[in-house]
Amino acid sequence: MQVIKGAKNLLQEGRIRDCVFEEHLDYPTPVTTYLEAMGYRVLRIHRKFTGLDLLDPGSQAARTNWLPTSFVATRNPERLIGIFQKPGCQIFQSSYILMLVYIFNKIS
């Protein structure tokens, strides 16, 4: 959470378009709530055999016990959904900052 809070000005100014992070807690979490308050839309990245899907963050799709759930917070959800609908591997390229944050919360 400290990393996210440290980027407060960048987040408020919209200089970070996409923020990919992992979370051990169920949605909503302190991180997702903070990012949504900053104007981001949070989506769940769901791993499946044929690739990745973007889901509603509170989706009931099965989670694994050994991997944290991946999320992406974005300022431009339509763009991101379009990228994920294309077949094959896509690379996020932009002049914006892509911030990759791993949040490891202790599971109670």
Biotite code that builds the C-alpha atoms (Angstrom):
import biotite.structure as struc

atoms = struc.array([
    struc.Atom([0.000, 0.000, 0.000], chain_id="A", res_id=1, res_name="MET", atom_name="CA", element="C"),
    struc.Atom([2.916, 2.341, 0.674], chain_id="A", res_id=2, res_name="GLN", atom_name="CA", element="C"),
    struc.Atom([4.101, 2.055, -2.936], chain_id="A", res_id=3, res_name="VAL", atom_name="CA", element="C"),
    struc.Atom([0.670, 3.042, -4.228], chain_id="A", res_id=4, res_name="ILE", atom_name="CA", element="C"),
    struc.Atom([0.406, 5.938, -1.788], chain_id="A", res_id=5, res_name="LYS", atom_name="CA", element="C"),
    struc.Atom([3.878, 7.077, -2.811], chain_id="A", res_id=6, res_name="GLY", atom_name="CA", element="C"),
    struc.Atom([2.583, 7.491, -6.370], chain_id="A", res_id=7, res_name="ALA", atom_name="CA", element="C"),
    struc.Atom([-0.383, 9.602, -5.244], chain_id="A", res_id=8, res_name="LYS", atom_name="CA", element="C"),
    struc.Atom([0.453, 12.642, -7.407], chain_id="A", res_id=9, res_name="ASN", atom_name="CA", element="C"),
    struc.Atom([1.084, 10.510, -10.507], chain_id="A", res_id=10, res_name="LEU", atom_name="CA", element="C"),
    struc.Atom([-2.206, 8.681, -9.955], chain_id="A", res_id=11, res_name="LEU", atom_name="CA", element="C"),
    struc.Atom([-4.208, 11.871, -9.363], chain_id="A", res_id=12, res_name="GLN", atom_name="CA", element="C"),
    struc.Atom([-2.742, 13.505, -12.464], chain_id="A", res_id=13, res_name="GLU", atom_name="CA", element="C"),
    struc.Atom([-3.565, 10.433, -14.580], chain_id="A", res_id=14, res_name="GLY", atom_name="CA", element="C"),
    struc.Atom([0.086, 9.989, -15.548], chain_id="A", res_id=15, res_name="ARG", atom_name="CA", element="C"),
    struc.Atom([-0.169, 6.266, -14.814], chain_id="A", res_id=16, res_name="ILE", atom_name="CA", element="C"),
    struc.Atom([-2.621, 4.769, -17.287], chain_id="A", res_id=17, res_name="ARG", atom_name="CA", element="C"),
    struc.Atom([-2.458, 1.101, -16.243], chain_id="A", res_id=18, res_name="ASP", atom_name="CA", element="C"),
    struc.Atom([-1.430, -0.435, -12.955], chain_id="A", res_id=19, res_name="CYS", atom_name="CA", element="C"),
    struc.Atom([-1.080, -4.228, -12.773], chain_id="A", res_id=20, res_name="VAL", atom_name="CA", element="C"),
    struc.Atom([-0.929, -5.762, -9.310], chain_id="A", res_id=21, res_name="PHE", atom_name="CA", element="C"),
    struc.Atom([-1.505, -8.959, -7.371], chain_id="A", res_id=22, res_name="GLU", atom_name="CA", element="C"),
    struc.Atom([-3.672, -9.267, -4.307], chain_id="A", res_id=23, res_name="GLU", atom_name="CA", element="C"),
    struc.Atom([-4.141, -12.073, -1.789], chain_id="A", res_id=24, res_name="HIS", atom_name="CA", element="C"),
    struc.Atom([-7.280, -10.587, -0.271], chain_id="A", res_id=25, res_name="LEU", atom_name="CA", element="C"),
    struc.Atom([-10.767, -10.786, -1.762], chain_id="A", res_id=26, res_name="ASP", atom_name="CA", element="C"),
    struc.Atom([-12.110, -7.735, -3.577], chain_id="A", res_id=27, res_name="TYR", atom_name="CA", element="C"),
    struc.Atom([-12.614, -4.997, -2.445], chain_id="A", res_id=28, res_name="PRO", atom_name="CA", element="C"),
    struc.Atom([-9.242, -4.430, -0.787], chain_id="A", res_id=29, res_name="THR", atom_name="CA", element="C"),
    struc.Atom([-7.549, -1.289, 0.521], chain_id="A", res_id=30, res_name="PRO", atom_name="CA", element="C"),
    struc.Atom([-5.531, -1.091, -2.724], chain_id="A", res_id=31, res_name="VAL", atom_name="CA", element="C"),
    struc.Atom([-8.530, -1.469, -5.064], chain_id="A", res_id=32, res_name="THR", atom_name="CA", element="C"),
    struc.Atom([-10.559, 1.028, -3.027], chain_id="A", res_id=33, res_name="THR", atom_name="CA", element="C"),
    struc.Atom([-7.706, 3.554, -3.159], chain_id="A", res_id=34, res_name="TYR", atom_name="CA", element="C"),
    struc.Atom([-7.225, 3.181, -6.922], chain_id="A", res_id=35, res_name="LEU", atom_name="CA", element="C"),
    struc.Atom([-10.951, 3.456, -7.594], chain_id="A", res_id=36, res_name="GLU", atom_name="CA", element="C"),
    struc.Atom([-11.056, 6.640, -5.486], chain_id="A", res_id=37, res_name="ALA", atom_name="CA", element="C"),
    struc.Atom([-8.301, 8.006, -7.760], chain_id="A", res_id=38, res_name="MET", atom_name="CA", element="C"),
    struc.Atom([-10.521, 7.492, -10.832], chain_id="A", res_id=39, res_name="GLY", atom_name="CA", element="C"),
    struc.Atom([-9.297, 4.093, -11.995], chain_id="A", res_id=40, res_name="TYR", atom_name="CA", element="C"),
    struc.Atom([-11.471, 1.177, -13.043], chain_id="A", res_id=41, res_name="ARG", atom_name="CA", element="C"),
    struc.Atom([-10.272, -2.073, -11.504], chain_id="A", res_id=42, res_name="VAL", atom_name="CA", element="C"),
    struc.Atom([-10.620, -5.316, -13.473], chain_id="A", res_id=43, res_name="LEU", atom_name="CA", element="C"),
    struc.Atom([-9.623, -8.843, -12.539], chain_id="A", res_id=44, res_name="ARG", atom_name="CA", element="C"),
    struc.Atom([-7.159, -10.674, -14.785], chain_id="A", res_id=45, res_name="ILE", atom_name="CA", element="C"),
    struc.Atom([-8.352, -14.269, -14.982], chain_id="A", res_id=46, res_name="HIS", atom_name="CA", element="C"),
    struc.Atom([-5.924, -16.958, -16.116], chain_id="A", res_id=47, res_name="ARG", atom_name="CA", element="C"),
    struc.Atom([-7.352, -19.761, -18.208], chain_id="A", res_id=48, res_name="LYS", atom_name="CA", element="C"),
    struc.Atom([-5.966, -22.449, -20.483], chain_id="A", res_id=49, res_name="PHE", atom_name="CA", element="C"),
    struc.Atom([-6.536, -20.432, -23.662], chain_id="A", res_id=50, res_name="THR", atom_name="CA", element="C"),
    struc.Atom([-5.178, -17.145, -22.320], chain_id="A", res_id=51, res_name="GLY", atom_name="CA", element="C"),
    struc.Atom([-6.291, -14.274, -20.127], chain_id="A", res_id=52, res_name="LEU", atom_name="CA", element="C"),
    struc.Atom([-9.690, -12.650, -19.612], chain_id="A", res_id=53, res_name="ASP", atom_name="CA", element="C"),
    struc.Atom([-10.688, -9.408, -17.960], chain_id="A", res_id=54, res_name="LEU", atom_name="CA", element="C"),
    struc.Atom([-13.506, -9.850, -15.463], chain_id="A", res_id=55, res_name="LEU", atom_name="CA", element="C"),
    struc.Atom([-15.448, -7.773, -13.004], chain_id="A", res_id=56, res_name="ASP", atom_name="CA", element="C"),
    struc.Atom([-13.187, -7.422, -9.933], chain_id="A", res_id=57, res_name="PRO", atom_name="CA", element="C"),
    struc.Atom([-15.711, -9.153, -7.679], chain_id="A", res_id=58, res_name="GLY", atom_name="CA", element="C"),
    struc.Atom([-16.166, -12.074, -10.082], chain_id="A", res_id=59, res_name="SER", atom_name="CA", element="C"),
    struc.Atom([-16.807, -15.438, -8.501], chain_id="A", res_id=60, res_name="GLN", atom_name="CA", element="C"),
    struc.Atom([-14.531, -17.202, -11.027], chain_id="A", res_id=61, res_name="ALA", atom_name="CA", element="C"),
    struc.Atom([-12.416, -19.772, -9.229], chain_id="A", res_id=62, res_name="ALA", atom_name="CA", element="C"),
    struc.Atom([-9.188, -18.616, -7.580], chain_id="A", res_id=63, res_name="ARG", atom_name="CA", element="C"),
    struc.Atom([-6.190, -20.781, -6.855], chain_id="A", res_id=64, res_name="THR", atom_name="CA", element="C"),
    struc.Atom([-4.798, -21.285, -3.371], chain_id="A", res_id=65, res_name="ASN", atom_name="CA", element="C"),
    struc.Atom([-1.195, -21.037, -4.564], chain_id="A", res_id=66, res_name="TRP", atom_name="CA", element="C"),
    struc.Atom([-1.348, -17.908, -6.770], chain_id="A", res_id=67, res_name="LEU", atom_name="CA", element="C"),
    struc.Atom([-2.546, -14.443, -5.813], chain_id="A", res_id=68, res_name="PRO", atom_name="CA", element="C"),
    struc.Atom([-5.306, -12.873, -7.876], chain_id="A", res_id=69, res_name="THR", atom_name="CA", element="C"),
    struc.Atom([-4.101, -10.439, -10.537], chain_id="A", res_id=70, res_name="SER", atom_name="CA", element="C"),
    struc.Atom([-5.841, -7.134, -11.152], chain_id="A", res_id=71, res_name="PHE", atom_name="CA", element="C"),
    struc.Atom([-5.358, -4.183, -13.461], chain_id="A", res_id=72, res_name="VAL", atom_name="CA", element="C"),
    struc.Atom([-6.446, -0.651, -12.641], chain_id="A", res_id=73, res_name="ALA", atom_name="CA", element="C"),
    struc.Atom([-6.839, 1.498, -15.744], chain_id="A", res_id=74, res_name="THR", atom_name="CA", element="C"),
    struc.Atom([-7.799, 4.983, -16.859], chain_id="A", res_id=75, res_name="ARG", atom_name="CA", element="C"),
    struc.Atom([-8.901, 3.616, -20.229], chain_id="A", res_id=76, res_name="ASN", atom_name="CA", element="C"),
    struc.Atom([-10.888, 0.377, -19.786], chain_id="A", res_id=77, res_name="PRO", atom_name="CA", element="C"),
    struc.Atom([-12.175, 0.280, -23.385], chain_id="A", res_id=78, res_name="GLU", atom_name="CA", element="C"),
    struc.Atom([-8.610, 0.228, -24.734], chain_id="A", res_id=79, res_name="ARG", atom_name="CA", element="C"),
    struc.Atom([-7.567, -2.492, -22.336], chain_id="A", res_id=80, res_name="LEU", atom_name="CA", element="C"),
    struc.Atom([-10.643, -4.646, -23.025], chain_id="A", res_id=81, res_name="ILE", atom_name="CA", element="C"),
    struc.Atom([-9.887, -4.336, -26.758], chain_id="A", res_id=82, res_name="GLY", atom_name="CA", element="C"),
    struc.Atom([-6.319, -5.516, -26.214], chain_id="A", res_id=83, res_name="ILE", atom_name="CA", element="C"),
    struc.Atom([-7.456, -8.525, -24.199], chain_id="A", res_id=84, res_name="PHE", atom_name="CA", element="C"),
    struc.Atom([-10.014, -9.506, -26.870], chain_id="A", res_id=85, res_name="GLN", atom_name="CA", element="C"),
    struc.Atom([-7.294, -9.890, -29.504], chain_id="A", res_id=86, res_name="LYS", atom_name="CA", element="C"),
    struc.Atom([-5.889, -13.424, -29.823], chain_id="A", res_id=87, res_name="PRO", atom_name="CA", element="C"),
    struc.Atom([-2.266, -14.090, -28.955], chain_id="A", res_id=88, res_name="GLY", atom_name="CA", element="C"),
    struc.Atom([0.213, -12.339, -26.727], chain_id="A", res_id=89, res_name="CYS", atom_name="CA", element="C"),
    struc.Atom([-0.059, -8.572, -26.479], chain_id="A", res_id=90, res_name="GLN", atom_name="CA", element="C"),
    struc.Atom([2.543, -6.190, -25.090], chain_id="A", res_id=91, res_name="ILE", atom_name="CA", element="C"),
    struc.Atom([1.584, -2.988, -23.327], chain_id="A", res_id=92, res_name="PHE", atom_name="CA", element="C"),
    struc.Atom([3.491, -0.237, -25.122], chain_id="A", res_id=93, res_name="GLN", atom_name="CA", element="C"),
    struc.Atom([2.925, 3.403, -24.412], chain_id="A", res_id=94, res_name="SER", atom_name="CA", element="C"),
    struc.Atom([4.456, 6.722, -23.627], chain_id="A", res_id=95, res_name="SER", atom_name="CA", element="C"),
    struc.Atom([2.695, 6.550, -20.289], chain_id="A", res_id=96, res_name="TYR", atom_name="CA", element="C"),
    struc.Atom([4.165, 4.998, -17.210], chain_id="A", res_id=97, res_name="ILE", atom_name="CA", element="C"),
    struc.Atom([3.228, 1.379, -16.578], chain_id="A", res_id=98, res_name="LEU", atom_name="CA", element="C"),
    struc.Atom([3.515, 0.731, -12.910], chain_id="A", res_id=99, res_name="MET", atom_name="CA", element="C"),
    struc.Atom([3.823, -2.878, -11.857], chain_id="A", res_id=100, res_name="LEU", atom_name="CA", element="C"),
    struc.Atom([3.159, -3.384, -8.197], chain_id="A", res_id=101, res_name="VAL", atom_name="CA", element="C"),
    struc.Atom([3.082, -6.598, -6.297], chain_id="A", res_id=102, res_name="TYR", atom_name="CA", element="C"),
    struc.Atom([1.055, -6.358, -3.147], chain_id="A", res_id=103, res_name="ILE", atom_name="CA", element="C"),
    struc.Atom([1.582, -9.249, -0.796], chain_id="A", res_id=104, res_name="PHE", atom_name="CA", element="C"),
    struc.Atom([-0.809, -9.121, 2.112], chain_id="A", res_id=105, res_name="ASN", atom_name="CA", element="C"),
    struc.Atom([-0.646, -11.578, 4.920], chain_id="A", res_id=106, res_name="LYS", atom_name="CA", element="C"),
    struc.Atom([-3.581, -13.941, 4.738], chain_id="A", res_id=107, res_name="ILE", atom_name="CA", element="C"),
    struc.Atom([-5.349, -14.001, 8.090], chain_id="A", res_id=108, res_name="SER", atom_name="CA", element="C"),
])
